[in-house]
Amino acid sequence: MRKKLIWIPLLIPLIISLAIVPIRAQATTHTLTVESSPFDGIDFTINATAYTTNASVVLEEGIYNVTMPSAWILWTGDVYDFDVWEDGSTDPVRVVNLNETMTIIANYTRATFSVDSDPQGIEFTIDGVTHTTPWSEPAVYGTYEIEVPRWATFLGRLHIFDYWENENPNLTRSVEVEATTSLTALYGFAYSIPALYPATVYIDPPLIEDDTVTEITVDIVVSPGLKGVEWYSMRTHEVREVVYTPQPENLWGAQFHLKYDPLILHGISRSVNLTFLESAGGTAVYLPGPGFDDEAGQLRLFAMYLEEAGDDEQAPEVTEPTVLATVAFEVVGSGVTGLVLCDDSLLKDCYGVDYPIELAYGTFRNANPQLWIGPKKGNKIWPEWKHGDVGQPQILYGR
């Protein structure tokens, strides 16, 4: 019987290759425990994985980011702020070098809701309830309406509200309290400057352009001005409050003087708005004046006034653009003419004092004005005006 022989040299490499297969070492792990105080149940993350305190997690040895929320709201609505870790660090994101079993503790403290002012001692309201600065209470989650006064007196001096600490200029402010919230209302010493914006008396419509009309009618209108005080803050030197009264506030009477080019227009009629003048209960008088002078091109002083002078209760207040008079013209020529209210046009109060006013002219055009060859400025020629004090001549371009 023949014996089978095993060829030893062929087995040696196989045995060697099996012998050198690496055996993987078991990773080193540690337990990381994250607690919170004075209560647990706070959501946090280790790297990107979410947990809730108090939690113990077995992790491989390494570097981890533990992130706690900066504030936490209990089911009661009480708000807490992250305060400090047990090692004294104050950043809610903590880098942990996990090379041994560790316990870390996040400490929370009760958040506060406070309202202060500069200067202090100013009354304000939260949801309609009055408090005085400085004011502070433990924070309870919610949205609150805070309102401070425009004016405050500090050490006997008048102060005016400027803005909040975030430069919000509104007296009323809505805030959502979900962490410690501190508001500060800033006031400045108040000073005032008188303000006057004159009423404007103008022709309406201001421009009529039509080469087919044979008559035109315009109104003399007063647009109210303003008289009052602008209040500034010494902190910013910006206007913080404006107290205005419309002007005229008691119109006793008005008179008008209107100029025009008589080569283009002739007067037909004029009337005044006695209904408005009598709207506060007074009795008005119409003074026609000399009427139209179509040689000189003017409608001389015509006026209306109240019989009772010095009675401001019977004098109306101008609070919106109001027609005071109406004038009609016949068109007798071609060209352009101003409709100019002269400086002796006046508005008076019930004590006979003139109101400051600004006068605005109107224009009628039904053709280009004739040009005359006169002194030139470059290529500009001035239109011929038979009455040089009428209107403002327009610059036309010549050859």
C-alpha positions in Angstrom: 0.0 0.0 0.0 1.3 3.4 -1.1 1.2 6.2 1.5 0.1 9.8 0.5 2.6 12.4 1.3 1.7 16.0 2.3 3.9 18.5 0.5 5.0 20.6 3.5 6.5 23.5 1.5 3.1 24.3 0.1 1.5 24.5 3.5 4.0 26.9 5.1 2.8 30.1 3.3 -0.8 29.4 4.2 0.0 29.0 7.8 2.1 32.2 7.8 -0.7 34.3 6.1 -3.3 33.2 8.7 -0.9 34.0 11.5 -0.5 37.7 10.5 -4.2 38.6 10.1 -4.6 41.7 12.4 -6.9 41.5 15.3 -8.7 44.8 15.8 -8.2 46.4 19.3 -11.3 47.3 21.3 -11.9 51.2 21.4 -11.5 53.0 24.7 -14.9 54.4 26.0 -15.9 56.6 28.9 -19.2 57.7 30.3 -20.1 61.4 30.0 -22.8 62.5 32.4 -24.5 65.9 31.8 -26.6 67.3 34.6 -28.4 70.6 35.1 -29.3 72.6 38.2 -31.6 73.6 39.9 -33.8 71.3 37.8 -33.3 68.7 35.1 -35.3 68.1 31.9 -33.3 70.6 29.8 -32.7 69.6 26.1 -29.1 69.8 25.0 -26.8 68.3 22.3 -23.5 66.4 22.3 -22.1 67.3 18.9 -25.3 67.0 16.8 -27.1 64.4 18.9 -29.9 65.5 21.2 -30.3 64.5 24.8 -32.2 65.7 27.9 -30.6 66.3 31.3 -29.8 64.4 33.4 -28.2 62.0 30.8 -25.3 59.6 30.9 -23.8 58.7 27.6 -21.1 56.2 26.8 -18.8 57.6 24.2 -15.4 56.8 22.6 -12.5 58.8 24.0 -12.2 62.1 22.1 -13.3 65.8 21.8 -17.0 66.7 22.1 -19.1 69.9 22.0 -21.8 70.0 24.7 -24.3 72.7 23.9 -26.8 73.9 26.4 -29.6 76.4 25.6 -28.9 80.0 26.7 -32.3 80.2 28.3 -35.0 77.7 29.4 -38.7 78.2 30.0 -40.4 76.0 32.5 -44.0 74.8 32.1 -45.0 77.4 34.6 -43.7 80.2 32.4 -40.8 81.0 34.6 -37.7 81.9 32.6 -34.2 80.8 33.5 -30.8 81.8 32.0 -27.8 79.7 31.6 -25.3 80.9 34.3 -22.2 78.8 34.7 -20.7 75.3 34.4 -19.4 73.6 37.5 -15.8 74.4 36.4 -16.6 78.1 36.3 -16.9 78.6 32.5 -19.8 80.7 31.4 -20.2 79.8 27.7 -23.2 77.4 27.2 -21.2 75.6 24.5 -18.5 73.6 26.3 -15.6 71.6 24.7 -15.1 68.4 26.6 -11.9 66.3 26.2 -13.4 62.9 27.2 -10.4 60.9 28.4 -12.0 59.6 31.5 -15.5 59.2 33.0 -16.8 62.7 33.6 -19.8 64.5 35.1 -20.5 68.1 34.1 -23.2 70.3 35.5 -24.9 73.3 33.8 -26.3 75.8 36.3 -29.2 78.0 35.6 -30.5 81.1 37.4 -33.8 82.9 37.3 -34.0 85.4 34.5 -35.2 89.0 35.1 -37.3 91.5 33.3 -36.3 95.1 34.0 -37.2 98.6 32.8 -34.9 101.5 33.6 -34.6 105.2 32.4 -32.1 107.9 32.2 -32.8 109.9 34.3 -34.5 107.5 36.7 -37.8 108.0 38.6 -40.1 108.1 35.6 -43.5 106.4 35.7 -44.4 104.0 32.8 -46.9 101.2 32.2 -46.6 97.5 31.4 -49.9 96.3 29.9 -51.6 99.3 31.5 -50.2 98.8 35.0 -48.1 101.7 36.3 -44.6 101.3 37.6 -41.6 103.6 38.3 -38.1 103.2 37.0 -35.9 101.4 37.9 -38.1 98.4 38.0 -37.2 94.7 37.9 -39.0 91.4 38.5 -38.3 87.7 37.8 -39.1 87.0 34.2 -42.2 85.2 33.2 -42.5 84.2 29.5 -44.9 86.4 27.5 -45.3 89.4 25.2 -45.7 92.7 27.0 -46.6 96.3 26.0 -44.5 98.9 27.6 -45.3 102.7 27.3 -43.3 105.6 28.6 -44.4 109.3 28.7 -43.3 111.9 26.3 -42.5 114.3 29.1 -40.9 113.9 32.5 -39.7 116.3 35.1 -36.4 115.5 36.8 -34.9 117.8 39.5 -37.4 120.4 38.5 -36.3 120.4 34.8 -38.5 119.3 31.9 -37.2 116.4 30.0 -38.4 114.8 26.7 -38.2 111.2 25.5 -35.5 110.6 23.0 -35.5 106.8 22.3 -35.0 103.4 23.8 -31.6 101.7 24.2 -32.0 100.1 20.8 -32.7 103.6 19.2 -36.4 102.9 18.9 -38.1 106.4 19.0 -41.6 105.1 19.8 -43.2 105.7 23.2 -44.9 102.3 23.1 -42.8 99.2 22.7 -43.8 95.5 22.5 -41.3 92.9 23.8 -41.3 89.1 24.0 -39.7 88.0 27.3 -38.0 84.6 26.8 -34.7 85.4 28.6 -33.3 88.2 30.8 -34.7 91.4 29.2 -33.5 94.9 30.1 -35.0 98.0 28.6 -33.9 101.6 29.1 -35.8 104.7 28.1 -33.5 107.7 27.4 -34.6 111.2 28.0 -32.9 114.6 27.3 -33.3 118.0 28.8 -36.0 119.7 26.7 -35.7 123.1 25.1 -38.0 124.8 22.6 -37.7 127.0 19.5 -40.6 129.0 18.2 -41.7 127.8 14.7 -43.7 129.7 12.1 -44.7 128.4 8.7 -46.7 131.2 7.0 -50.0 130.6 5.2 -49.8 130.6 1.4 -52.2 132.7 -0.7 -52.2 131.5 -4.3 -54.0 131.5 -7.6 -55.9 128.3 -8.5 -55.4 126.9 -11.0 -51.8 128.1 -11.0 -51.5 127.7 -14.8 -54.0 127.9 -17.6 -52.8 127.0 -21.1 -55.6 127.2 -23.7 -55.7 129.0 -27.0 -59.5 128.5 -27.5 -61.0 130.0 -24.3 -62.7 133.4 -24.4 -63.1 133.7 -20.6 -61.1 132.3 -17.6 -62.0 132.1 -13.9 -59.5 131.7 -11.1 -59.8 131.4 -7.3 -57.7 133.1 -4.7 -57.0 130.4 -2.1 -55.4 130.4 1.3 -53.6 127.2 2.4 -53.0 127.2 6.2 -49.7 127.7 7.7 -48.5 126.6 11.1 -47.4 128.5 14.2 -46.1 126.8 17.3 -43.1 125.4 19.1 -40.6 122.7 18.2 -39.2 120.8 21.2 -35.7 119.5 21.1 -33.7 117.1 23.3 -30.4 118.3 24.7 -29.2 114.7 24.3 -29.4 114.6 20.5 -30.4 118.2 19.6 -33.1 116.7 17.4 -36.8 117.6 17.2 -38.8 115.3 19.4 -42.2 117.0 19.7 -43.9 119.6 17.6 -46.9 121.6 18.9 -48.5 123.5 16.1 -51.6 125.6 15.6 -53.0 126.1 12.1 -52.8 129.7 10.8 -54.9 131.8 10.4 -56.5 130.5 13.6 -59.1 133.4 13.7 -59.5 135.1 10.3 -61.2 138.4 10.7 -60.7 139.8 7.2 -58.8 139.7 3.9 -58.0 142.1 1.1 -56.5 141.4 -2.3 -54.7 143.3 -5.1 -54.2 141.5 -8.3 -52.2 142.5 -11.4 -52.4 141.2 -15.0 -51.6 142.2 -18.6 -54.5 144.2 -20.0 -53.5 143.4 -23.5 -54.5 139.8 -22.9 -57.1 140.0 -20.1 -59.9 142.3 -19.1 -61.8 142.0 -15.9 -65.4 140.7 -15.8 -66.3 140.0 -12.1 -65.0 139.3 -8.7 -66.6 137.9 -5.5 -65.6 136.9 -2.0 -66.4 133.9 0.1 -68.6 135.5 2.8 -70.0 132.0 3.7 -66.6 130.9 5.0 -65.9 134.1 6.8 -69.3 133.8 8.6 -68.8 130.0 9.4 -67.9 130.7 13.0 -71.0 132.8 13.7 -69.9 136.3 12.8 -71.5 138.7 10.3 -69.3 139.6 7.3 -69.1 142.7 5.1 -68.0 142.9 1.5 -65.9 145.9 0.4 -65.8 145.9 -3.5 -62.9 148.4 -3.7 -62.1 150.4 -6.9 -62.6 147.3 -9.1 -60.9 146.5 -12.4 -58.5 149.0 -14.0 -58.1 147.5 -17.5 -55.8 150.4 -18.4 -53.3 149.6 -15.7 -54.0 145.9 -15.6 -55.0 145.5 -12.0 -57.9 144.7 -9.7 -57.5 147.1 -6.9 -58.1 146.3 -3.3 -61.3 144.4 -2.7 -61.9 143.0 0.8 -64.2 141.2 3.2 -64.2 141.5 7.0 -66.3 140.7 10.1 -68.3 143.4 11.7 -67.1 142.4 15.2 -63.4 143.0 15.7 -61.6 141.5 18.7 -64.1 138.5 19.0 -62.0 135.5 18.2 -65.0 133.2 18.8 -66.7 134.5 15.7 -63.6 134.4 13.5 -63.1 131.1 11.5 -60.0 129.0 11.6 -58.3 128.0 8.3 -57.5 124.3 8.6 -57.4 123.3 4.9 -57.1 125.1 1.6 -60.0 127.5 1.4 -61.3 129.7 -1.4 -61.5 133.3 -0.3 -62.3 135.0 -3.6 -63.1 134.3 -7.2 -62.1 136.4 -10.2 -63.3 136.1 -13.9 -61.6 137.6 -16.9 -62.4 138.0 -20.6 -59.6 137.0 -23.0 -58.9 139.9 -25.3 -55.4 139.1 -26.7 -52.8 136.5 -27.2 -49.7 135.8 -25.3 -48.8 135.0 -21.7 -49.5 137.0 -18.5 -49.0 136.6 -14.9 -51.8 136.7 -12.4 -49.9 138.3 -9.6 -51.1 138.9 -6.0 -49.3 142.1 -4.8 -47.7 142.7 -1.5 -50.6 144.7 -0.2 -52.8 141.6 -0.2 -53.4 140.8 3.4 -55.0 138.4 5.9 -55.8 139.9 9.3 -56.8 138.4 12.7 -59.6 139.7 14.8 -57.3 142.2 16.5 -56.2 143.8 13.3 -52.8 142.1 13.2 -51.5 140.9 9.8 -50.8 137.2 9.5 -47.5 136.3 7.9 -48.3 135.0 4.4 -46.5 133.9 1.3 -48.0 134.9 -2.1 -47.9 132.7 -5.2 -48.7 133.9 -8.7 -50.6 132.2 -11.5 -50.1 132.2 -15.2 -52.4 132.4 -18.3 -51.0 131.5 -21.7 -52.8 131.2 -25.0 -49.9 131.8 -27.4 -46.1 132.4 -27.3 -45.4 136.0 -26.4 -43.9 138.2 -29.1 -40.2 138.6 -29.0 -38.3 141.9 -29.3 -34.7 142.3 -30.3 -33.0 143.7 -27.3 -30.0 143.0 -25.1 -29.1 139.4 -25.2 -27.4 137.0 -22.8 -25.8 134.4 -25.0 -28.7 133.0 -27.1 -31.5 134.0 -24.7 -34.0 136.8 -25.5 -36.5 138.2 -23.0 -40.1 138.4 -24.0 -41.7 141.8 -24.3 -43.7 142.8 -21.2 -45.9 145.9 -21.6 -46.2 146.0 -17.8 -42.9 145.1 -16.4 -44.2 144.5 -12.9 -46.6 141.8 -14.0 -45.6 138.2 -13.5 -42.2 136.7 -13.9 -41.0 136.7 -17.5 -40.0 133.4 -18.9 -36.6 133.0 -20.6 -37.1 132.0 -24.3 -34.5 130.7 -26.6 -33.8 132.7 -29.8 -31.7 132.1 -32.8 
